[in-house]
Amino acid sequence: MDGWMRGLMVASCLALSSGLPSGAAAEDVEGAEPADQLSPDSVISREAWTQKVRQARERAEQARREAAAQPREEAPLPPSRERLATDRVLRDETLQAGDVVATESGLFLVRGRAAGGELILQPLPRRP
């Protein structure tokens, strides 16, 4: 709960408790749990509060300026559809010798597989 809201609650409680004997109100505050006690922000003057807000705004503006001054790293471009299709073809385990595949680099004839499982491709000549 922020200091302003807590101050409003305290003011409301004080207004309501004004009919109680002064000793009863003092006992309630003294026996209050630490969470129920007033925060330092709820008892400061309006000028002090305004100064704290101004300082917080200045810190936020300084942080914004520092962040704007930093060079931005551009996000890497997503792979093209052609690149994705080529990657999919090169990982295809169902290809056999004699198959023809289309990649971003052109057409290739599958000659077989190497010992590591990668495809052995032979480029097909382009037709004029």
C-alpha positions in Angstrom: 0.0 0.0 0.0 1.5 3.3 -0.9 2.1 6.1 1.6 -0.7 8.3 0.3 -3.3 5.6 0.7 -2.0 4.7 4.2 -2.2 8.4 5.2 -5.8 8.6 4.1 -6.6 5.5 6.1 -4.9 6.9 9.2 -6.8 10.2 8.8 -10.1 8.3 8.5 -9.2 6.2 11.6 -8.4 9.3 13.6 -11.6 11.0 12.5 -13.6 7.9 13.6 -11.7 7.5 16.9 -12.1 11.1 18.0 -15.1 10.0 20.2 -12.9 7.5 22.1 -11.0 8.5 25.2 -7.5 9.6 24.4 -6.0 6.7 26.3 -7.8 4.1 24.2 -6.6 5.6 20.9 -3.0 5.7 22.3 -3.1 2.1 23.4 -4.3 1.0 19.9 -1.3 2.6 18.3 1.2 1.4 20.8 0.0 -2.2 20.6 -0.2 -2.2 16.8 1.6 -4.8 14.8 4.6 -3.6 12.8 2.7 -4.0 9.6 -0.1 -1.7 10.9 2.3 1.1 11.9 2.6 4.2 9.7 5.2 4.3 7.0 7.6 7.2 6.9 6.0 8.4 3.7 2.6 8.9 5.3 3.8 11.5 7.8 6.0 13.7 5.6 4.9 17.2 4.6 3.4 17.9 1.2 6.6 19.8 0.2 8.8 16.8 1.2 6.5 14.4 -0.7 6.5 16.6 -3.8 10.3 16.7 -3.6 10.5 12.9 -3.4 8.2 12.6 -6.4 10.3 15.1 -8.4 13.5 13.2 -7.6 11.9 9.9 -8.6 10.8 11.5 -11.9 14.3 12.8 -12.5 15.8 9.3 -11.8 13.3 7.8 -14.3 14.1 10.4 -16.9 17.8 9.8 -16.4 17.4 6.1 -16.8 15.3 6.6 -20.0 18.0 8.9 -21.4 20.8 6.3 -20.6 18.8 3.5 -22.2 18.2 5.6 -25.3 21.9 6.4 -25.6 22.8 2.7 -25.6 23.2 1.2 -29.1 20.4 -1.2 -29.9 21.2 -4.6 -31.0 19.0 -5.5 -34.0 17.1 -8.7 -33.7 18.3 -11.3 -36.2 16.2 -11.7 -39.2 14.1 -14.9 -39.2 15.2 -17.5 -41.8 13.6 -17.2 -45.2 11.1 -19.7 -46.4 13.7 -21.0 -48.8 16.2 -21.5 -46.0 13.6 -23.4 -43.9 12.7 -25.6 -46.9 16.4 -26.4 -47.6 17.0 -27.3 -43.9 13.9 -29.6 -43.9 15.2 -31.3 -47.1 18.7 -31.8 -45.7 17.2 -33.5 -42.5 14.8 -35.7 -44.5 15.6 -39.3 -43.6 13.3 -40.8 -46.3 15.4 -39.5 -49.2 17.1 -42.3 -51.3 19.6 -42.4 -54.1 18.1 -41.1 -57.3 15.7 -38.6 -55.7 15.8 -35.0 -56.9 15.5 -32.2 -54.3 15.1 -28.5 -54.7 17.0 -26.3 -52.3 17.7 -22.5 -52.2 20.9 -23.3 -54.2 19.1 -25.1 -57.0 18.2 -28.7 -57.9 20.3 -31.6 -56.7 20.3 -35.4 -57.3 20.6 -37.5 -54.2 23.5 -39.9 -54.7 23.2 -41.6 -51.3 24.3 -41.0 -47.7 27.7 -40.6 -46.1 28.8 -42.7 -43.1 27.5 -40.0 -40.8 24.1 -40.0 -42.4 24.4 -36.7 -44.3 23.2 -36.6 -47.9 25.5 -36.8 -50.8 24.1 -34.4 -53.3 25.1 -33.8 -57.0 24.1 -30.5 -58.5 22.0 -30.7 -61.6 22.9 -28.3 -64.4 20.5 -25.4 -65.0 18.6 -25.4 -68.2 18.8 -22.3 -70.3 
